[in-house]
Amino acid sequence: MIGYPEILARLLISTVLGGIIGIEREASNRPAGFRTHILVSVGSTLIMLVSMYAIPQPADRARIAAQVVSGIGFLGAGTILRTGNHIRGLTTAASLWVCAGIGLAIGSGYYFGGVVTAMIVLISLVVLSKVEKNVLRGANRLVKVTAVDRSGLIGEIGVLFGKHNISIRNISIEDITDEGDEPSGLIEVKFYIKKPMGFDNRILDNELLQIQGIRSIDFDNSKIQNI
């Protein structure tokens, strides 16, 4: 049986490691953030401590701890959202799962493995995320389209994006008013997209301008007017 100072140390270390990972998820505006990751990490540590020191021999001490790995799935599933063909939340679900593993490692006294794993997770979430967005799959870009407000416009633009394997992450639409705050009949549509690696923006510009009603395009701070 370990003493109270060692139990306190393991719980605090688990809190810090889970909190650090949770801060990154919170900053990225994910459904499971700072507090959730702390709770998962500390809870796993406590379960590991109970398994190792509170259950008398000859009971199977690994049985309770083993349920953490499978039981954490219900939390992870709650962070995964599917919209059409796009799935979000997989990384957050994975970070919750690995936080459970970190908690088990710290709870068992395997400090080195827990700390190194937390460092690898942070590198993956912060550094490799930027590499993935900017190098591997193309960065998220903002495309502003000013056009005549008519039915079917958004659908036609969406078909064009799909033709070039461009995924739409978010859309917002605003009415454009004239100097007297009266409706001008024009709208500004903001598309947050992810384009394929090495895609030539000029191809998209030319084809967008051929869609009926589009007046101008602002892609990567390069505005083009439809003559």
C-alpha positions as CSV (number, residue, x, y, z in Angstrom):
1,M,0.0,0.0,0.0
2,I,1.3,3.4,-0.9
3,G,1.1,6.5,1.3
4,Y,-1.1,9.5,1.0
5,P,1.6,11.8,-0.4
6,E,2.2,9.3,-3.3
7,I,-1.6,9.1,-4.0
8,L,-1.9,12.9,-4.0
9,A,1.1,13.2,-6.3
10,R,-0.4,10.8,-8.8
11,L,-3.7,12.5,-8.8
12,L,-2.2,16.0,-9.2
13,I,0.2,14.9,-12.0
14,S,-2.8,13.3,-13.8
15,T,-4.8,16.6,-13.4
16,V,-2.0,18.7,-14.9
17,L,-1.4,16.4,-17.9
18,G,-5.1,16.1,-18.6
19,G,-5.6,19.8,-18.2
20,I,-2.8,20.7,-20.6
21,I,-4.4,18.6,-23.3
22,G,-7.8,19.9,-22.5
23,I,-6.6,23.5,-22.8
24,E,-5.6,22.9,-26.5
25,R,-9.0,21.3,-27.2
26,E,-10.8,24.2,-25.4
27,A,-8.8,26.8,-27.5
28,S,-9.8,24.9,-30.6
29,N,-13.5,25.3,-29.6
30,R,-14.1,21.5,-29.4
31,P,-17.0,19.9,-27.6
32,A,-14.8,18.3,-24.9
33,G,-12.4,20.8,-23.4
34,F,-10.4,21.7,-20.3
35,R,-12.6,20.2,-17.5
36,T,-13.7,17.1,-19.5
37,H,-10.1,16.0,-20.1
38,I,-9.2,16.6,-16.5
39,L,-12.1,14.6,-15.3
40,V,-11.2,11.7,-17.6
41,S,-7.6,11.7,-16.7
42,V,-8.1,12.0,-12.9
43,G,-11.0,9.5,-12.9
44,S,-8.8,6.9,-14.7
45,T,-6.0,7.5,-12.2
46,L,-8.3,6.9,-9.3
47,I,-9.7,3.7,-10.9
48,M,-6.2,2.5,-11.4
49,L,-5.3,3.2,-7.8
50,V,-8.4,1.4,-6.6
51,S,-7.5,-1.6,-8.9
52,M,-4.0,-1.8,-7.6
53,Y,-4.3,-1.0,-3.9
54,A,-8.0,-1.1,-2.7
55,I,-8.8,-4.6,-4.0
56,P,-7.5,-7.5,-1.9
57,Q,-5.7,-10.5,-3.4
58,P,-6.4,-12.8,-5.1
59,A,-9.0,-10.8,-7.1
60,D,-8.1,-9.8,-10.6
61,R,-6.8,-6.2,-10.2
62,A,-6.7,-5.5,-13.9
63,R,-10.4,-6.1,-14.4
64,I,-11.7,-2.7,-13.2
65,A,-8.9,-0.8,-15.0
66,A,-9.5,-2.7,-18.2
67,Q,-13.1,-1.3,-18.3
68,V,-11.8,2.2,-18.6
69,V,-10.4,1.6,-22.1
70,S,-13.7,0.3,-23.4
71,G,-16.0,2.4,-21.2
72,I,-14.5,5.7,-22.3
73,G,-16.1,5.1,-25.7
74,F,-19.4,6.6,-24.7
75,L,-17.8,9.9,-24.0
76,G,-15.9,9.9,-27.2
77,A,-19.0,9.0,-29.2
78,G,-20.7,12.1,-27.8
79,T,-18.0,14.4,-29.3
80,I,-18.3,13.0,-32.8
81,L,-20.6,14.9,-35.1
82,R,-21.6,14.0,-38.6
83,T,-22.9,16.6,-41.1
84,G,-23.4,15.2,-44.6
85,N,-20.2,13.6,-45.7
86,H,-18.1,15.4,-43.1
87,I,-17.3,14.0,-39.7
88,R,-16.0,16.2,-36.8
89,G,-14.8,15.3,-33.4
90,L,-12.7,12.2,-34.1
91,T,-9.6,13.9,-32.8
92,T,-11.3,15.0,-29.6
93,A,-12.6,11.5,-29.1
94,A,-9.1,10.2,-29.5
95,S,-7.7,12.7,-27.1
96,L,-10.2,11.6,-24.5
97,W,-9.3,8.0,-25.0
98,V,-5.6,8.7,-24.7
99,C,-6.2,10.8,-21.6
100,A,-7.8,7.8,-20.0
101,G,-4.6,5.9,-20.9
102,I,-2.5,8.6,-19.3
103,G,-4.5,8.5,-16.2
104,L,-4.1,4.7,-15.9
105,A,-0.4,5.1,-16.4
106,I,0.0,7.7,-13.7
107,G,-2.3,5.8,-11.4
108,S,0.0,2.7,-11.7
109,G,3.1,4.8,-11.0
110,Y,4.3,4.6,-14.6
111,Y,5.2,8.3,-14.7
112,F,7.6,8.3,-17.6
113,G,5.2,6.6,-20.0
114,G,2.3,9.0,-18.9
115,V,4.4,12.2,-19.3
116,V,6.0,11.2,-22.6
117,T,2.5,10.2,-24.0
118,A,1.1,13.6,-22.9
119,M,4.0,15.4,-24.7
120,I,3.4,13.4,-27.9
121,V,-0.3,14.1,-27.8
122,L,0.4,17.9,-27.4
123,I,2.8,17.8,-30.3
124,S,0.2,15.9,-32.4
125,L,-2.6,18.4,-31.6
126,V,-0.7,21.6,-31.9
127,V,2.3,21.2,-34.3
128,L,1.1,18.4,-36.5
129,S,-2.3,19.9,-36.8
130,K,-0.8,22.9,-38.6
131,V,1.3,20.6,-40.9
132,E,-1.9,18.7,-41.7
133,K,-3.9,21.8,-42.5
134,N,-1.2,23.7,-44.5
135,V,0.7,20.9,-46.2
136,L,-1.0,17.6,-46.3
137,R,-4.6,18.5,-47.1
138,G,-4.6,22.2,-47.9
139,A,-5.5,25.0,-45.6
140,N,-9.0,26.2,-44.8
141,R,-9.7,29.2,-47.0
142,L,-12.3,31.9,-47.0
143,V,-14.1,32.6,-50.3
144,K,-16.5,35.6,-50.4
145,V,-19.0,35.6,-53.2
146,T,-21.2,38.7,-54.0
147,A,-24.1,37.8,-56.1
148,V,-27.8,38.5,-57.0
149,D,-30.1,36.8,-54.5
150,R,-31.8,34.0,-56.4
151,S,-32.9,30.5,-55.7
152,G,-30.5,27.7,-56.6
153,L,-27.4,29.9,-56.3
154,I,-25.8,28.1,-53.3
155,G,-26.6,24.7,-54.9
156,E,-24.8,25.6,-58.1
157,I,-21.7,26.8,-56.2
158,G,-21.8,23.7,-54.1
159,V,-21.8,21.5,-57.2
160,L,-18.9,23.4,-58.6
161,F,-16.9,22.9,-55.4
162,G,-17.7,19.2,-55.4
163,K,-16.5,18.9,-59.0
164,H,-13.0,20.0,-57.8
165,N,-13.1,17.9,-54.6
166,I,-13.4,21.1,-52.5
167,S,-15.1,20.5,-49.2
168,I,-17.3,23.2,-47.6
169,R,-16.6,23.6,-43.9
170,N,-19.1,26.4,-43.2
171,I,-21.4,28.9,-45.0
172,S,-22.7,32.3,-43.9
173,I,-25.0,34.6,-45.9
174,E,-25.6,38.3,-45.4
175,D,-27.9,40.7,-47.2
176,I,-26.1,43.7,-48.8
177,T,-27.9,47.1,-48.3
178,D,-27.4,50.3,-50.2
179,E,-26.5,53.7,-48.7
180,G,-30.1,54.1,-47.4
181,D,-30.0,50.7,-45.7
182,E,-32.5,49.5,-48.2
183,P,-32.1,45.9,-49.7
184,S,-30.0,46.0,-52.8
185,G,-31.0,42.6,-54.0
186,L,-27.4,41.4,-53.5
187,I,-26.0,39.0,-50.9
188,E,-22.5,38.2,-49.7
189,V,-21.9,34.5,-49.2
190,K,-18.9,33.4,-47.2
191,F,-17.7,29.9,-47.8
192,Y,-15.0,28.3,-45.6
193,I,-13.5,25.6,-47.7
194,K,-10.7,23.1,-47.7
195,K,-9.2,22.7,-51.2
196,P,-7.0,19.9,-52.5
197,M,-3.2,20.3,-52.2
198,G,-1.8,22.3,-55.1
199,F,-5.1,23.4,-56.4
200,D,-4.9,26.4,-58.7
201,N,-7.2,29.2,-57.4
202,R,-7.6,30.7,-60.9
203,I,-9.6,27.7,-62.1
204,L,-12.1,28.2,-59.4
205,D,-12.3,32.0,-60.0
206,N,-13.0,31.5,-63.7
207,E,-15.7,28.9,-63.2
208,L,-17.4,30.8,-60.4
209,L,-17.7,33.9,-62.5
210,Q,-19.6,31.9,-65.1
211,I,-22.4,31.2,-62.7
212,Q,-25.4,33.4,-63.3
213,G,-25.8,36.3,-60.9
214,I,-22.3,36.3,-59.4
215,R,-20.8,39.9,-59.3
216,S,-17.5,39.4,-57.6
217,I,-15.3,36.9,-55.9
218,D,-12.8,37.5,-53.1
219,F,-10.5,34.4,-52.7
220,D,-7.4,34.6,-50.6
221,N,-7.7,38.4,-50.5
222,S,-7.7,38.6,-54.3
223,K,-10.9,40.2,-55.4
224,I,-12.2,39.7,-59.0
225,Q,-15.1,41.6,-60.5
226,N,-17.4,40.1,-63.0
227,I,-17.4,42.4,-66.0
